[in-house]
């Protein structure tokens, strides 16, 4: 009896290494584990059956341990993840791509905490990263587009306020429409959200 499957090759850029079922409070998803050519790791939750023609409601979510797990109020990440899963779980076809290596806009968990320390002294999220020697955003979304194509998805309703995600998917040949993703603003995250709009070009 075979006890281990070889990774399933999807393209020169991504490979699917595992598939299972994941029951959650948002519904039961098919969950795929993907690895990119640069060793980036992705967890992909799929609700429904892609058929090449049906548009998919998609969220590309950058990992945020503090927001997603510990419900940090400094950012909007945890709220965005929850709202996305609620919507995707009810959609005829929905996909959440969880980008494990995108923590802290690509600088990693510990560097994100170093940036938090600088933000405590008055810097905003972009200037804090720059003070540590990083660009304002180290992420790219090409592999997420390749994952969607490997699933047979070519039409996307993208849950995002980030135009870079829209441009990346369109640049890989996908048909993309934006689905705004609103979260509540409050005194602890309002500066963070305003900085994303003003310095990172996020849409209102």
N, C-alpha and C positions, 0 to 999 in steps of 0.2 A: 504493500500500500504506500502510495506516494505521500510523504509527510511534509514536503516543502516545494513550493512553486518557484520557478525562476521568475525574476522580474519581467513584467510584460512591457515590451518595447513599444512606445507610442510614437515617437518621432526622434529626431536627432537631439532635441532639446529637453524632452521630458520622458520619464518612464513611470508606469504605474507599478507599484511594488506590492500592494495589498488591497483587498476589497472585502467588506463585511457589511453587516447591518448595525445601525446605531439607533436604538430607541431613546428618545428624549422627550421632555415635556412639550416640545414643539411638534412632535410627530416622530415617526420612524423613518430614518434616512438610510440610503445606501452611502457608505463612507469609503472613499478611496484614499490611499496614501500615495502621493507622487513625490518623485525626486527630480530636481532639475539637473542639467548638465554641469552646473556649478555647485552641486550638492545642496542647493536650497531645498527645504522640505515643505510640503503642502498637505494639509488635510482638506479633503473635498467632500462636502455633504450634498447629496443629490436627492431631491424629492420629485418623483415623476420619471417618465421615460423619454429621453431625448429622441427626436425622430428626424432632425435635420431641418424641419420647417417651422415647428412650433417655437415661438420666442420664449426664452428663459429669463426669469427674474433672478438676477445674479448680484451677489455681494462679494467683492474682493476685500477681505478684512485683514489688516496688518495686526499681527499679534501684539497685545498689550497686556502683560501679566498684571500690572497694577490695576488697570481698568476692567479687564475681562474677568479676572479671578477675584480680586480684592475690592471691586466696586469703587475704585478711586473716583473722587469728585473733582480732581484736577483736570480731567479730560472728558471727552464724550464717547470714548471707545466702547466701554461696557454697555452703555445705553444703545449705541449703534448696533452692536452685536446682537443684543436681545431683540431689538426692533426688527432687525434683518431676519433673524430666525423665525420670528412670529409671522412675518410676511411670506418668507420662503416656504414655511411649513403649510401655508394655506394656498399657495400658488399651484396651478396645474403642472407647471414645471419650474423648479427653483434650484439654484445652486449657490452654496456658500463655499468660497475658496479661502481657507485660513492660511495666511502666509506666515509660517512660523519664524522665518528669519528676518522679518521686517520690523522687529521690535525697535521702538524708539526711532521710527522712520529710517531704519536700517543700520543704526549705530550700535545696537545691542542693549541688553538690559542694564548692565552696570554703567555704561556710558549715559544711558537715559537717567539713571539715578544721580550721576554727577551733574547732568544738566538740571535736574530738579534742584540740586543744591545751589546752583547759580541762579536759578529762577527765584529761590528764596531771598536772594540779595537784591532782586529787582529786575533782572534780565527777563526778556520774554523767551518763548520756546525756541524761536529761530536764532536769536542772538546768543543764547546759552550754548546751542550746538556749535555755532561759529567760534565761540570763545574756546571751545574744546578742540578746535581744529577740523571740524566737520563741515561739509556742505549742508545746506538747509534741508535737503532730502536726498538720501542715498538709495531710495527704493526705485525699482523699475518693475513693470508689470507685463513684460513680454511673455514670461513663462505662464502667467495666469491665462493669457490669451491662447497659448498653445494647449493648455489643459482643457479649456472650453472646446477647442477644435477637436481634441482627441476624444471628447465625449460626444461628438457629433452635433455640437451646438454652433450655429452660425448667426443667430439673431438673439440679441441681448437687450434686456431692459436692466440697466445697471443702477443699483442702489448706491449712489455716491454724491458727494458735493465736490469731489476732486477732479478737475478737468484733465489732469495727467493720466488718470485711469481711462477716461473716455478716449483720449488721443491714442494711448497705447493699444487699446483693443481695436480701434478703427484702423490703426497702422498695420495690424496683422490680418486685415481682411474681414473683420466681423462687422455686421450691421448692428449699430449701437444707438439706443436711446437712453436718455438719463431719467432715472426715477429719483427725485429728491429724497434725502434721508434726514428728517428733522429730529432733533433732540431738544430737550428743555435747557435753556440757559439759566444760570444762577450765578451768584456772586463769586463762587469758587472756580468756575470755568469760563466766565464771560471774556476775560482777557485772552485766554488761550484760543477761544473760538474766533475772536476778533483778529488775533494775530494770524491765524490760518487764512482768514479771508483777505487780510491786507497784504501779507508778505508771501503767502503760498498760493494765492489766487483761487482759494476755495469759493465755490458759489454759494449764494445765500439761499 
